Amino acid sequence: MSVPEIDATDPELYADPFAAYGRAREAGPLARLVVPGMAPMWVVTRYDDARAVLADPRFRLSAASYLRPAVDPDLVPYLRTMGEVDGPEHARLRRLVAPAFTARRAAALRPRVQRVVDGLLAGRSGPIDLVAEFARPLPMEVICDLVGIVDADRPAWREHGAAIAGGAGQRFAAALPDIVAGAKAAIARRRAEPGPDDDLIAALLRARDEDGDRLTDVELVSVVWHLVLAGQTPTNLVANAVEALLDHPDQLALLRAEPGRMPAAVEELTRWCTPQLLTVPRFPTEDVDFHGRAIPAGEPVVVAIAAVNRDPRVFADGLDVTRPPAQHLAYAHGPHYCLGAALARVEVDVALTALTSGDLALAGDITRAADPGTWRMAALPVNWKPRA
């Protein structure tokens, strides 16, 4: 089987990753991604294969799946999150944490999200950078409400959110000590002052399985700061979705006329313009035969979400907000399916419902970030005003 090679530095990959990965998909079910300074990675390009790989216990996550920042040794224990453990350890953590992230709990949080969205749009009418002034602060404000961050501490957490949504890297490494300290402080505060039933930390503190097991202090802090990291996904998804709707005015008009279609539209937009282009690498525990090609044990394998979510073998071409909700892979699949997916859906739904209920038009050039792993904007200038 011939395997196409993808150059991670190719400007075309930055300009339109969906087209670039799509060409690789149509050339074959497997490609090679070459990244300067890193080992080449196998890339799974087709939907059915991607679902199989993401659910296959032979393809394991580990600390090597992530580019860990250089931090103080005292912080190292807090870097080990559910995202890099597998097998029984992952199952144990997931069992303890999952009740705090159910779809029912996310739906109950909708009024909180609505208040945040209403506050961000209050008094606005005219030009706005939708990234900096709406999409970026939205998830951090929601998380601060969920975690119980007091008002005095929120400016620092907003800076943390900007560092993470902006691609992590050195800014994230620099913010991590304060993120961990903030998580510890919020947990201590909630222990001293028990919160309501819909408070995330209160739910995590109560978490206990049938054997009496519970999260350790280190695990609890890790879950809370990792929520901050993962919880920034709506920033880029909201911005990408708005751009997609402006590029497809018929779809925008349909949502304005029939706002009840928004939940299905959120799924379709998530499929169409997901920010996460690739999954984190997995490492096979043994040699795996893949359509006649041997993937050696220990070599990194990623799924090209940008390719599989537009695989014509599964999804009819184009953006269609009337499409019945499909099992896209933007939130992955299998044991590591995104815990925060239900909350992300609620945030994006509330945000897009508010934005599309007003007059919305592009007001300048879109600035895309040169990020090989995330399809995101640095700026999205729009004119927005509420309808009378």
C-alpha positions as CSV (number, residue, x, y, z in Angstrom):
1,M,0.0,0.0,0.0
2,S,1.4,3.3,-1.0
3,V,1.4,5.9,1.8
4,P,1.2,9.6,1.0
5,E,3.4,12.0,3.0
6,I,2.1,15.1,4.6
7,D,4.6,17.9,5.4
8,A,3.5,19.7,8.6
9,T,5.3,22.9,7.4
10,D,3.5,23.0,4.1
11,P,1.7,26.5,3.8
12,E,-1.3,24.7,2.1
13,L,-1.8,22.6,5.2
14,Y,-2.1,25.8,7.3
15,A,-4.3,27.5,4.8
16,D,-6.9,24.7,4.3
17,P,-6.2,21.6,6.4
18,F,-9.5,20.1,5.5
19,A,-8.6,20.0,1.8
20,A,-5.0,18.8,2.5
21,Y,-6.0,16.0,4.8
22,G,-8.9,15.2,2.4
23,R,-6.6,14.6,-0.4
24,A,-4.5,12.3,1.7
25,R,-7.8,10.4,2.7
26,E,-8.7,9.9,-1.0
27,A,-5.2,8.7,-1.7
28,G,-5.5,5.9,0.9
29,P,-6.5,5.0,4.4
30,L,-3.1,5.8,5.9
31,A,-0.6,8.7,5.5
32,R,2.6,9.8,7.2
33,L,2.9,13.2,8.8
34,V,6.4,14.6,8.9
35,V,7.0,17.2,11.7
36,P,10.4,18.9,12.1
37,G,12.1,17.8,15.3
38,M,9.7,14.9,15.9
39,A,9.4,11.3,14.8
40,P,7.1,10.8,11.8
41,M,3.5,9.9,12.7
42,W,1.1,7.5,11.0
43,V,-2.1,9.3,10.1
44,V,-5.5,7.4,9.9
45,T,-7.5,9.3,7.3
46,R,-10.9,7.4,7.0
47,Y,-13.8,7.3,9.3
48,D,-14.4,3.6,9.9
49,D,-10.7,3.0,10.5
50,A,-10.6,6.0,12.8
51,R,-13.4,4.6,15.0
52,A,-11.7,1.2,15.1
53,V,-8.3,2.7,16.1
54,L,-9.8,4.9,18.8
55,A,-11.6,2.0,20.4
56,D,-8.7,-0.5,20.0
57,P,-6.9,-1.1,23.4
58,R,-3.7,-1.9,21.5
59,F,-3.4,1.8,20.6
60,R,-2.6,3.3,24.0
61,L,-2.1,6.8,25.3
62,S,0.8,7.7,27.6
63,A,2.8,10.6,28.8
64,A,4.6,10.5,25.4
65,S,1.3,11.5,23.8
66,Y,1.8,15.0,25.0
67,L,4.5,17.7,24.7
68,R,5.0,18.4,28.4
69,P,6.2,21.8,29.3
70,A,9.3,22.2,31.5
71,V,8.0,23.0,35.0
72,D,9.0,23.0,38.6
73,P,9.4,19.4,39.9
74,D,6.7,20.1,42.5
75,L,4.2,20.5,39.6
76,V,5.0,17.3,37.8
77,P,2.6,15.1,39.7
78,Y,-0.3,17.4,38.7
79,L,0.6,17.0,35.0
80,R,-0.6,13.4,34.9
81,T,-4.2,13.6,33.8
82,M,-6.8,11.1,32.6
83,G,-5.7,12.0,29.1
84,E,-2.4,10.1,29.4
85,V,-3.5,7.0,31.3
86,D,-5.2,3.9,30.0
87,G,-6.5,0.6,31.1
88,P,-7.7,0.0,34.7
89,E,-6.3,3.3,36.0
90,H,-8.2,5.3,33.3
91,A,-11.4,3.3,33.9
92,R,-11.1,4.1,37.7
93,L,-10.7,7.8,37.2
94,R,-13.4,8.0,34.6
95,R,-15.8,6.1,36.8
96,L,-15.2,8.6,39.6
97,V,-15.3,11.8,37.5
98,A,-18.0,11.0,34.9
99,P,-21.0,11.7,37.1
100,A,-20.0,15.4,37.3
101,F,-20.1,15.6,33.5
102,T,-23.3,14.0,32.4
103,A,-25.6,15.5,29.8
104,R,-28.3,16.0,32.4
105,R,-25.9,18.1,34.6
106,A,-24.8,20.1,31.5
107,A,-28.4,20.8,30.7
108,A,-29.0,22.0,34.2
109,L,-26.1,24.5,33.8
110,R,-27.7,26.1,30.7
111,P,-29.1,29.1,32.7
112,R,-25.6,29.9,34.0
113,V,-24.2,29.7,30.5
114,Q,-27.1,31.9,29.2
115,R,-26.2,34.5,31.9
116,V,-22.6,34.6,30.8
117,V,-23.6,34.9,27.1
118,D,-26.1,37.7,27.9
119,G,-23.5,39.5,29.9
120,L,-20.9,39.4,27.1
121,L,-23.3,40.8,24.6
122,A,-25.0,43.3,26.8
123,G,-24.9,46.8,25.4
124,R,-23.1,45.7,22.2
125,S,-24.1,47.0,18.8
126,G,-21.6,47.4,16.0
127,P,-18.0,46.2,15.4
128,I,-16.7,43.4,17.6
129,D,-13.8,41.1,17.5
130,L,-15.7,37.9,18.1
131,V,-12.6,36.0,19.3
132,A,-11.2,38.4,21.8
133,E,-14.5,39.9,23.0
134,F,-16.9,37.0,23.0
135,A,-15.6,33.5,22.1
136,R,-12.5,33.6,24.2
137,P,-14.0,34.9,27.5
138,L,-17.1,32.7,27.2
139,P,-15.7,29.3,28.3
140,M,-13.5,30.8,31.0
141,E,-16.4,32.7,32.6
142,V,-18.5,29.5,32.5
143,I,-15.7,27.5,34.1
144,C,-15.1,30.1,36.8
145,D,-18.8,29.8,37.7
146,L,-18.5,26.0,37.7
147,V,-15.3,25.7,39.6
148,G,-16.3,28.4,42.1
149,I,-13.5,31.0,41.3
150,V,-14.2,34.2,43.3
151,D,-14.4,37.5,41.4
152,A,-11.1,38.7,42.7
153,D,-9.2,35.8,41.1
154,R,-11.0,35.8,37.8
155,P,-8.7,38.3,35.9
156,A,-5.8,35.9,36.4
157,W,-7.9,32.9,35.2
158,R,-8.9,34.9,32.1
159,E,-5.2,35.3,31.3
160,H,-4.8,31.5,31.7
161,G,-7.7,30.9,29.4
162,A,-6.2,33.2,26.7
163,A,-2.8,31.3,27.1
164,I,-4.5,28.0,26.6
165,A,-6.9,29.0,23.8
166,G,-4.0,30.7,22.0
167,G,-2.2,27.4,21.5
168,A,-0.6,26.7,24.9
169,G,3.2,26.5,24.4
170,Q,5.4,28.7,26.6
171,R,2.5,30.9,27.7
172,F,0.8,27.8,29.1
173,A,3.9,26.6,30.8
174,A,4.3,30.0,32.5
175,A,0.6,30.0,33.5
176,L,0.6,26.5,34.9
177,P,1.9,27.3,38.4
178,D,-0.9,29.8,38.9
179,I,-3.5,27.4,37.4
180,V,-2.5,24.7,39.8
181,A,-2.4,27.1,42.7
182,G,-5.8,28.5,41.7
183,A,-7.3,25.0,41.5
184,K,-5.9,24.2,45.0
185,A,-7.4,27.4,46.4
186,A,-10.8,26.7,44.8
187,I,-10.9,23.2,46.2
188,A,-9.9,24.4,49.7
189,R,-12.6,27.0,49.6
190,R,-15.3,24.5,48.6
191,R,-14.2,22.1,51.3
192,A,-14.6,24.9,53.8
193,E,-17.9,26.1,52.3
194,P,-19.9,23.2,50.8
195,G,-21.5,24.3,47.5
196,P,-24.8,23.6,45.7
197,D,-25.5,20.3,44.0
198,D,-24.6,21.8,40.5
199,D,-21.1,22.9,41.7
200,L,-18.4,20.9,39.9
201,I,-15.9,20.8,42.7
202,A,-18.6,19.8,45.2
203,A,-19.6,17.0,42.9
204,L,-16.0,15.8,42.6
205,L,-15.4,16.0,46.3
206,R,-18.4,13.8,46.8
207,A,-17.4,11.4,44.0
208,R,-17.0,7.9,45.4
209,D,-17.5,4.5,43.8
210,E,-19.2,1.4,45.2
211,D,-16.0,0.3,46.8
212,G,-15.5,3.5,48.6
213,D,-12.7,4.7,46.3
214,R,-12.3,8.4,45.8
215,L,-10.1,10.9,44.1
216,T,-6.8,11.7,45.8
217,D,-5.9,15.4,46.4
218,V,-3.4,15.3,43.5
219,E,-6.0,13.7,41.2
220,L,-8.6,16.3,42.2
221,V,-6.3,19.2,41.4
222,S,-5.4,17.5,38.1
223,V,-9.0,17.1,37.1
224,V,-9.8,20.7,37.8
225,W,-6.8,22.3,35.9
226,H,-7.3,19.9,33.0
227,L,-10.9,21.1,32.9
228,V,-9.5,24.6,32.3
229,L,-7.4,23.3,29.4
230,A,-10.1,21.1,27.8
231,G,-12.8,23.7,28.5
232,Q,-11.4,26.2,26.1
233,T,-12.6,24.2,23.1
234,P,-15.7,26.3,22.6
235,T,-13.6,29.4,22.0
236,N,-12.3,28.2,18.7
237,L,-15.5,26.2,17.8
238,V,-17.8,29.2,18.3
239,A,-15.5,31.4,16.1
240,N,-15.2,28.7,13.4
241,A,-18.9,28.0,13.4
242,V,-19.7,31.7,12.9
243,E,-17.3,31.9,10.0
244,A,-18.9,28.8,8.5
245,L,-22.4,30.2,8.8
246,L,-21.3,33.5,7.2
247,D,-19.8,31.5,4.4
248,H,-23.1,29.6,4.0
249,P,-25.8,32.4,4.2
250,D,-28.5,29.9,3.3
251,Q,-27.7,27.9,6.5
252,L,-27.6,31.0,8.6
253,A,-30.9,32.1,7.3
254,L,-32.4,28.7,8.0
255,L,-31.3,28.9,11.7
256,R,-32.7,32.4,12.0
257,A,-36.0,31.2,10.7
258,E,-36.0,27.9,12.6
259,P,-33.9,28.4,15.8
260,G,-35.2,25.0,17.1
261,R,-32.8,23.4,14.7
262,M,-29.8,24.7,16.7
263,P,-28.9,21.5,18.6
264,A,-28.6,19.5,15.4
265,A,-26.8,22.5,13.8
266,V,-24.2,22.5,16.6
267,E,-23.4,18.8,15.9
268,E,-23.1,19.5,12.1
269,L,-20.9,22.6,12.7
270,T,-18.8,20.7,15.1
271,R,-18.3,18.0,12.4
272,W,-17.6,20.5,9.7
273,C,-15.2,22.9,11.4
274,T,-13.9,21.3,14.5
275,P,-10.8,23.1,15.8
276,Q,-8.9,19.9,16.7
277,L,-7.4,18.7,13.5
278,L,-5.6,15.6,14.9
279,T,-6.0,13.4,17.9
280,V,-3.1,13.2,20.3
281,P,-0.7,10.3,19.4
282,R,-1.4,6.8,20.4
283,F,1.2,4.1,20.5
284,P,0.5,0.5,19.4
285,T,1.6,-2.1,22.0
286,E,2.3,-4.6,19.2
287,D,2.8,-4.6,15.4
288,V,-0.6,-4.0,13.8
289,D,-1.6,-4.9,10.3
290,F,-3.5,-2.0,8.7
291,H,-4.8,-2.7,5.3
292,G,-1.8,-4.7,4.5
293,R,0.7,-2.2,5.9
294,A,2.5,-3.1,9.2
295,I,2.4,-0.3,11.8
296,P,5.3,-1.2,14.1
297,A,4.8,-1.3,17.9
298,G,5.7,1.9,19.6
299,E,5.4,4.2,16.6
300,P,3.0,7.2,17.0
301,V,-0.4,7.0,15.3
302,V,-2.9,9.9,15.1
303,V,-6.4,10.2,13.6
304,A,-6.9,13.1,11.2
305,I,-10.2,14.5,12.5
306,A,-10.1,17.0,9.7
307,A,-10.3,14.1,7.2
308,V,-12.5,11.6,8.9
309,N,-15.3,14.1,9.8
310,R,-15.7,14.9,6.1
311,D,-15.2,11.4,4.8
312,P,-17.7,11.1,1.8
313,R,-18.1,7.4,2.6
314,V,-20.1,8.5,5.7
315,F,-21.1,12.1,5.2
316,A,-22.8,13.6,2.2
317,D,-20.8,16.6,0.9
318,G,-21.2,20.1,2.3
319,L,-22.5,21.8,5.4
320,D,-26.1,21.0,6.1
321,V,-27.6,22.1,9.5
322,T,-30.7,20.0,8.8
323,R,-28.5,16.8,8.7
324,P,-29.6,14.3,11.4
325,P,-27.0,14.3,14.1
326,A,-24.2,12.1,13.0
327,Q,-21.5,10.3,15.0
328,H,-18.7,12.6,14.2
329,L,-15.3,12.2,15.9
330,A,-14.6,15.7,17.0
331,Y,-14.9,14.5,20.6
332,A,-13.0,11.3,19.8
333,H,-14.5,7.9,20.4
334,G,-14.0,5.0,22.7
335,P,-12.7,5.1,26.3
336,H,-11.3,8.6,25.9
337,Y,-14.4,10.2,24.5
338,C,-14.4,13.8,25.7
339,L,-15.9,14.1,29.2
340,G,-16.8,17.7,28.6
341,A,-18.6,17.2,25.3
342,A,-22.1,17.8,26.8
343,L,-21.0,21.0,28.4
344,A,-19.3,22.2,25.2
345,R,-22.5,21.5,23.3
346,V,-24.5,23.6,25.7
347,E,-22.1,26.5,25.5
348,V,-21.9,26.5,21.7
349,D,-25.7,26.1,21.4
350,V,-26.4,29.1,23.7
351,A,-23.7,31.2,22.1
352,L,-24.8,30.6,18.5
353,T,-28.5,31.0,19.3
354,A,-27.7,34.4,20.8
355,L,-25.4,35.5,17.9
356,T,-27.8,34.3,15.1
357,S,-30.7,36.0,16.7
358,G,-29.1,39.3,15.9
359,D,-27.8,40.9,12.7
360,L,-24.4,39.4,12.0
361,A,-22.0,40.3,9.2
362,L,-18.3,40.1,8.5
363,A,-16.5,43.4,9.2
364,G,-13.0,42.8,8.0
365,D,-10.3,40.3,7.3
366,I,-10.2,37.0,9.2
367,T,-6.8,36.3,10.8
368,R,-6.0,32.6,11.1
369,A,-3.3,31.4,13.5
370,A,-0.5,29.3,12.0
371,D,-1.2,26.3,14.1
372,P,-0.7,22.8,12.6
373,G,-2.8,21.1,15.3
374,T,-5.7,23.5,15.8
375,W,-7.9,25.3,13.2
376,R,-8.4,28.6,15.0
377,M,-8.5,32.3,14.4
378,A,-6.5,35.1,16.0
379,A,-9.3,37.6,15.1
380,L,-12.8,37.5,13.7
381,P,-14.1,41.1,13.1
382,V,-17.9,41.2,12.7
383,N,-20.7,43.7,12.9
384,W,-23.3,42.5,15.4
385,K,-26.4,44.1,16.8
386,P,-29.5,42.7,18.5
387,R,-32.7,42.8,16.5
388,A,-35.4,45.0,17.8
